[in-house]
């Protein structure tokens, strides 16, 4: 019985979202353009369960490059309308389009000089008629057997809000780098760290010249404690790398220690640029089975080095 109920609920809510696709028209594009052209903030407002959906819509917009916040309509008519200023765009969500608190806001919103976009299940409602743009989020039935608890209607509103947000940030050219800038904390933010945020630079880079004696190069590896040393050409470009693994293999083979490190270094090692994601550095290390990767500029100049343990310490994986 519970499984039958669950399947029925999910089917009804799925149909509610599918029904929105057929009703998408130029109004959706107009809503996207209105928000893109908005010089202020997007103020998302709705009562009850719609209000909860509004909070999520506002959060998604803000996280993807559109300044937005939630305004409770009941609080708004008791002073919080001061949050809205000329140039803002109000996005109002109401299944009936007749929510008293929202309807009472319309005249003031117009007087302030803010735009009004509505998401409503009744395109002929007061809210819809007074809006500059209306998006139809009507449904044929709620998933609630009693037809009382907002279920499919809130799902439809949430889906339309997501559609708006994605269309808007796509039009803005919002990128992974933009997302990372807005999410410095949490696992998502850490996964979007760039190489330049975790690499060793300056005196922290183990570096010698190709002419450096073998044992001096080993001493540099020991001092910097990164399990390797980079080998540089006279102009500062990366010529090669020598690692702890190379040292062990050299000793096991009974190799000489009186030759310069340039004779033993690995030429053309894997490298990465500072603006790439740290996750890319990890992928290269795992693919090549290495523990360090030099960071180079476009002209081959050494700028830093990333060590596997540095990536693990960020706890982003």
LUMTI-831077 format. One record per residue (C-alpha): residue in three letters; z, x, y. Coordinates in pm, whole numbers, plus 32768, in hexadecimal, padded with zeros to 4 digits. Each point is the difference from the previous one (the first is absolute). Layout:
<nodes>
AlaZXY
...
</nodes>
This chain:
<nodes>
Unk800080008000
Unk8056810A8106
Unk7EBF80BA7FAD
Unk7F327EC28027
Unk809E7FC18154
Unk7FC18167806C
Unk7E927FEF7F98
Unk7FD27EBA80BD
Unk80A2808C813B
Unk7F2881387FF9
Unk7EC17F367FC7
Unk804D7F1B8126
Unk804E812280E5
Unk7EC880BC7F8E
Unk7F2C7ECC804F
Unk80A57FEB8156
Unk7F8A81618052
Unk7EA67FC87F6C
Unk7FDE7ECA80D9
Unk802B80D48139
Unk7ECB80CC7FAE
Unk7F197ED38017
Unk80887FA38158
Unk7FDD815680A2
Unk7F0D7FEE8122
Unk7FC08088815A
Unk81607F9C8064
Unk808C811A7F2C
Unk7F2180FE80AB
Unk80677F708150
Unk816F80287FA5
Unk7FC8816A7F99
Unk7F4B80468146
Unk81107F5980CE
Unk810C80DE7F64
Unk7F2A81398020
Unk7FCA7FB18171
Unk816F7FAF803B
Unk808F80F18101
Unk81667FA07FB1
Unk80B67FBA7EBC
Unk7FC47EFE7EEF
Unk81287F107FFC
Unk80147F527EAF
Unk80CD7EC07FF9
Unk80557EEC7F0A
Unk81267F317F87
Unk80B07FF47EAF
Unk7F3F808B7EDA
Unk7ED3803780E3
Unk80E180D880D5
Unk804880E07ED8
Unk7E8B80247FC5
Unk7FD7804E8172
Unk80F481207FE5
Unk7F2F80987EEB
Unk7EBB7FCF80C2
Unk809880A58135
Unk807F81237F2E
Unk7EAA80357F5F
Unk7F4F7FFA8151
Unk80F780F68097
Unk7FE780E97ED5
Unk7E85800D801C
Unk7FD0804B8170
Unk802C7EAF80B0
Unk81407FE480D2
Unk80A27EBF7F82
Unk81537F5B7FD8
Unk80987EB97F8A
Unk808C7F0380F6
Unk80D67EE07F80
Unk7F7B7EC280AA
Unk81567F588013
Unk808F813180AF
Unk7EC9801580D8
Unk803C7EAD80A3
Unk816080738051
Unk7FA3813F80B4
Unk7F4880E87F11
Unk7EB07FA18099
Unk804A812280E7
Unk7F7580D27EE3
Unk7EA47F7C804F
Unk7F3F8085812A
Unk7EA67FD7808F
Unk7F0080A87F22
Unk80BD7FC17EBE
Unk7F697F377EE4
Unk80D97EFE7F50
Unk7FB57FBF7E91
Unk80A87EB97F9D
Unk80237F907E95
Unk80487E967FA1
Unk7F8A7F437ECF
Unk800F7EB180B4
Unk7F9E807E8157
Unk81067F13808E
Unk813880D97FEB
Unk80C47F8C812F
Unk807C8156806A
Unk7E9E808F7FF9
Unk7F617EDB80B5
Unk810480228114
Unk7F9A816B8031
Unk7E8F7FBE8042
Unk80117FA78172
Unk80DF81288050
Unk7F2480F17F3B
Unk7ED57F8D80CA
Unk80BE801F8148
Unk806681637FA8
Unk7E97805B7FBF
Unk801780587E90
Unk7EF67FA17F03
Unk80497F107EE1
Unk7F7A80157E9D
Unk807F7F0D7EFA
Unk800C7FFC7E86
Unk802E7E987F99
Unk7FB77F167EE2
Unk7F897EEC80EC
Unk7EDE805F80E6
Unk80307EB780BE
Unk8171803F804C
Unk809380338159
Unk802981767FC5
Unk7E9A80237F8A
Unk7F6D7F3B8122
Unk80BB80CF8101
Unk7FAA81527F66
Unk7EE080DD8069
Unk7FBB804C7E93
Unk80757F417ECB
Unk7FF3807B7E9B
Unk80157EF17EF7
Unk810580547EF7
Unk80107EA17F6E
Unk80437FCB7E8D
Unk7FC27EE17F11
Unk815C800B7F61
Unk814480BF7FFF
Unk806C80AF7EC2
Unk81517F538023
Unk7FFC7ECE7F13
Unk80B47F36810B
Unk7F078065810B
Unk8122806080E1
Unk803C81757FEB
Unk7EF980D580B5
Unk7F5B80CA7EED
Unk7E857FFE7FFB
Unk7FFC7FC28178
Unk80CB8139804C
Unk7F3180C67F09
Unk7EC37F9480B7
Unk8096805F8151
Unk806981547F7F
Unk7EA980437F6A
Unk7F507FA08143
Unk80EB80E280C2
Unk7FAD811F7F16
Unk7E8D7FB98028
Unk80268010817A
Unk80C781427FF7
Unk7F0D80B37F18
Unk7ECE7F8E80C4
Unk80A480738144
Unk806C81587F8C
Unk7EAF80397F58
Unk7F547FB08149
Unk80EA80F580AF
Unk7FA281137F0D
Unk816B801F7F94
Unk8022812A7F14
Unk80F3809B7F09
Unk806480F08113
Unk80507EDC80E8
Unk80CE7F5F7EED
Unk80BF81427FC4
Unk8052801D8173
Unk80A37EA87FF4
Unk80B980397EB8
Unk80BF8148801F
Unk81157F847F1B
Unk80087F797EA0
Unk7F2D805A7ED7
Unk7EBA7F848099
Unk802F80DC812E
Unk805281307F2F
Unk7ECB7FCB7F2A
Unk7F2F8010813E
Unk80918148807A
Unk7EFB80FF8061
Unk7FF181637F83
Unk806180848158
Unk814C7F487FE5
Unk806D80B97EC5
Unk7F578154800E
Unk80A9814D8045
Unk7F8080A9813B
Unk802B813F80C9
Unk80F280FD7F6A
Unk803D7F0F7EDF
Unk7EA8804B7F72
Unk7FF5811B7EFF
Unk7ED780CF8070
Unk7F7D81627FC8
Unk7EB780B38031
Unk7F1580597EE6
Unk805D816E8030
Unk81767FC17FCD
Unk808B80C37ED7
Unk80497F307ECE
Unk817B80268009
Unk80117FB08176
Unk7F437EBE7FBE
Unk80F97FA97EED
Unk811C804780F7
Unk7F617F0B80F7
Unk7FF27EF67EF2
Unk8170803B7FB8
Unk80687FEB816F
Unk7F497EBC804A
Unk80687F587EB9
Unk7ECA7F287FDA
Unk7F8680967EBB
Unk7ECC809D8098
Unk7F6F80C4811E
Unk7EC07FBE80BB
Unk7F128121803B
Unk7F56800D8153
Unk7EC980A98085
Unk802180C58148
Unk7F957ED080CE
Unk81157F237F70
Unk7F277F407F0F
Unk80707FB97E9F
Unk7F6F80FE7F0E
Unk80C97FA67ECB
Unk81527FB77F66
Unk80E880A87F08
Unk81077F357F48
Unk812F802C7F20
Unk7F237F977EDE
Unk7F03810C8056
Unk811A8100800B
Unk80807FA07EA7
Unk7EA5800D7F6A
Unk7FC2815280A7
Unk814380937F73
Unk7FC27F747EA4
Unk7EA980A38003
Unk8098814E8064
Unk7F4380028148
Unk801A81168101
Unk80E77FDF812C
Unk7F70811180DA
Unk7ECC7F3F8070
Unk7FF57F238139
Unk80437E8F7FD2
Unk7E987FB58061
Unk7F9780827EAD
Unk80D77EFE7F4D
Unk7FF77ECD80DE
Unk7F587EB77FA6
Unk7ED17FDC80DF
Unk7F8E7EAD8084
Unk81457F467FAE
Unk80277E8B802E
Unk804E7FA8816B
Unk80437ED080D5
Unk7FF17FA88174
Unk81347FA380C9
Unk7F8A7E9F8059
Unk7FD47F947E97
Unk81087F2E7F55
Unk811380B37F43
Unk7FAA7F287ED3
Unk7EAD80AD7FFB
Unk80AE81527FF1
Unk80CB7F877ED6
Unk7EC77F827F4F
Unk7F5881538028
Unk813480B77F7E
Unk80187F1F7ED1
Unk7E8B801E7FB8
Unk8000817D8021
Unk815B80297F64
Unk807B80CD8127
Unk81417FED80CA
Unk7F8B806F8159
Unk7ECE7FBF80D3
Unk7F9A80B28143
Unk7FB37F2F8133
Unk7ECF807B80BC
Unk7F3F7F9F8137
Unk7E8E7FAB7FF5
Unk7FA9816E8043
Unk80DC807A7EE1
Unk8123807580D7
Unk814C7FDF7F4A
Unk80E37EFF80A9
Unk810F7FC57EFC
Unk80597FD47E95
Unk80817ED67F3A
Unk80E0802E7ED1
Unk80297EFD7EEE
Unk81797FEE802A
Unk7FD37FAA8171
Unk7F3E7ECB7F9B
Unk81007F957F02
Unk8118802680FF
Unk7F5B7EFD80DE
Unk803D7F017EE7
Unk7EAF7F648045
Unk7F8A7FF47E98
</nodes>
